[in-house]
């Protein structure tokens, strides 16, 4: 059961309207790494969690918090759009210099949402459910969560420096601080799961199950010009789980065959030379 509380998690109060910036803020609302994505990602991971109850509870806690962040961004965008009218946009378009700036106003903020936030990114592309990851594997999902929070915080930090509105910046500072904690949170969960099951996903498919292919798990193939990649930890030393040592292959050679596709039946109309295969 969800219950809405009218107060926002943190204060949202802009100093002045800015319809152009409202469009840019849409990225951290409905973009690939926006608040809608992490909200849905954490909630679906929580809904479907079959592990220890503490993981489900934690996922539901943060997923519910992200619902509040979506509401905060909608409030922020609405305030940035206050006073925007079609007439003002038309007037701005009459001056080429002004139009180059004001052209950044999202017309859907006027036509579709009536001066409100939208479930889209900064270019108007609708939010997509394929953005989320909820695999059922806790370690794989927690790593995806850390990635999402890292990209999301990066985008908010970039937006922070794209405005001088102190009210907007104050809201962003709260979001940046919460995103920093969420990174810590996922790091702690990842560490705990790695200590329990190992660092490789899935743990239920161990190295020995790879049989004759095990040596390939430690080889770095140099497949671009230069050898600078040999200087990284990924090319020397031991694997994080201690199961083997890395090997740098400076001049790798193919180990497979030359694949020759079978010519398809004429009914598929490839118009290839040669006779159709009877196979």
Secondary structure by P-SEA (a helix, b strand, c coil): cbbbbccccbbbbbccccaaaaaaacccccccccaaaaaaaaaaaaaaccccaaaaaaaaaaaaaaaaaaaaaaaaaaaaaccccaaaaaaaaccaaaaaaccccccccccccccccccccccccccccccccccccaaaaaaaaaaaaaaaaaaaaaaaaacccaaaaaaaaaaaaaaaaaaaaaaaaaaaaaaacccccccccccccccccccccccccccccccccccccccccccccccbbbbbbcbbbbccccccccccccccccccccccccc
